[in-house]
């Protein structure tokens, strides 16, 4: 066996051993970060080391600090586990070491992006003519979408923002729900628009945008306008009335961007597709792959209904780039010039699941979230939200007791979930997003939560 084969085989064995044990290991364990940092080393050694020894050392040191986020009982932060084919494809992608900037650097990645982008648009209900950028996640996708939105609405007002910047530009209006995701604000800061540009719209009791109040806010001002909508409230899973909101926004000449980090996947399941009815009316969309599609980190998608605008806004041109005079469909659609071929894992996941498998994954997670809510409610918990997708908000008495239960559950290790503040009250926030989660995992985890509640 060649040296490379031996090394890569051993690395794959170590990874496979970890993955195989995900269902049995504690989700998280207490770790002294100072001790862990010391184990990784203080000063860089002067001498080189054999690659095999380095890999063995890395696996041994890291073991104590690994969190089983890919396991079936991790219910925090809408984190999915990685499908086996997607992990294997990522291993291949690392070995191939492709730069997915343009077709000249990787014809394979280019072709895979063309095909996989089409599959994604078809599954989610996004227009077939839209462009797709394979980005790192929802934050990058929101930033790309809002950058194109900024370009378009200012161009409509006679301002070239790429040439002239924002100083002296017409004032931008960003109309968004009070319950928007924090990445929208961060994108606005990064793009120089600033959060002061946000004109907030009220939300209904489950966190979806109030369409009547949207009409009021839109009518109360004028000028270049971007409307940010949401598919999948980060706390409740609620989706905005996309058809009603898009219709209002379009009548005012606004650009509509939908943050659908996990909620856009509702469109891939016939049982939940009505929640995102009207999404095709938007101008740009953000979605994650490493959430509900269950591909390895980092993977997200920036879609745009106006491919030429998308490329014109984001493109990176230089004389030394082969084929730089043509639309690359790759690096021109993302914020990275040097990026790994994350598309191969996405292609593999979709190829493994097929259309019906994606629908079943979404449907099963929603069903398991409802099971969570039922068991916990029967055990005396308050369920704050209508469980329409994969999110469950749980409360036990007051804020202090709820936080104490969160802490106890995290220390117990049976499962892991986080806490959130919603409408001024503290909740356990359960997100069911993993392909490998079973009814038994939910029952076992709910029992651990109720044990913690009984002891608190």
BELGI-V729014 format. One record per helix or strand of 3 or more residues. SS is the DSSP state (H for helix, E for strand). FROM is the first residue (numbers start at 1). LEN is the number of residues. Records with the same first field share a line. If there is no record, write none. Layout:
SS->FROM-LEN + FROM-LEN
This chain:
H->3-18 + 33-8 + 51-15 + 84-13 + 107-18 + 138-19 + 161-4 + 182-9 + 195-3 + 211-9 + 242-10 + 263-6 + 273-4 + 279-3 + 307-8 + 331-3 + 343-36 + 399-14 + 439-16
E->131-5 + 173-5 + 198-4 + 225-7 + 255-5 + 284-5 + 300-5 + 391-5 + 418-5 + 425-7
